[in-house]
Amino acid sequence: KNEVEQSPQNLTAQEGEFITINCSYSVGISALHWLQQHPGGGIVSLFMLSSGKKKHGRLIATINIQEKHSSLHITASHPRDSAVYICAVAQGSQGNLIFGKGTKLSVKP
Amino acid sequence: DTEVTQTPKHLVMGMTNKKSLKCEQHMGHRAMYWYKQKAKKPPELMFVYSYEKLSINESVPSRFSPECPNSSLLNLHLHALQPEDSALYLCASSHLGLGGYTFGSGTRLTVV
């Protein structure tokens, strides 16, 4: 079993829809990261969470430490949101990340 | 400056070549990382430098040799690579658990 599980693996939405991507983990963590990667591109850090909820523009990320679960929400989705969204957890003192397999999001106009 | 800069962006090398990938950050981050990412797969950790000392080596073959000349620079020296080493090589830096995790845009490496 992978230490970080994401669902769904693929997601297609119509422009304007509300989107939720889920992440569950099975290990102790110091923080959880949500990352975005466009095709062929580098990775952009969206959020780092250790508790509660964070909001940035149309993006909202939540984490429940007791349930070892996090969600990434996108409100009023837009085609430019099309990308792979990756959940990653930080363990230990070195800050290295364990990655989920990613969710490929495609938003159609 | 809030970026991690990686050079070159693309590299094609033969199996007998020696080349180096470079990574630079000026955010005062004291941890720097090399990750390898194959197509449609998540990144895999290769090396971690903490305060300029190698702290994690994930059993990477010796044909990959990391170097951290100072707190802002991280190199990955490549020698006698195999075609299966073709991948996107990502550098990242962080404040060691205090946030600020930042990735570079990567070097797309092709070994021929």
Interface residues (C-beta under 8 A of the other chain):
Chain A: S30 A31 H33 L35 G40 G41 G42 I43 V44 S45 M48 I86 A88 A90 S93 Q94 G95 N96 L97 F99 G100 K101 G102
Chain B: Q6 A31 Y33 K41 P42 P43 L45 V48 S50 S55 I56 L90 A92 S94 H95 L96 G97 G99 Y101 T102 F103 G104 S105 G106 R108
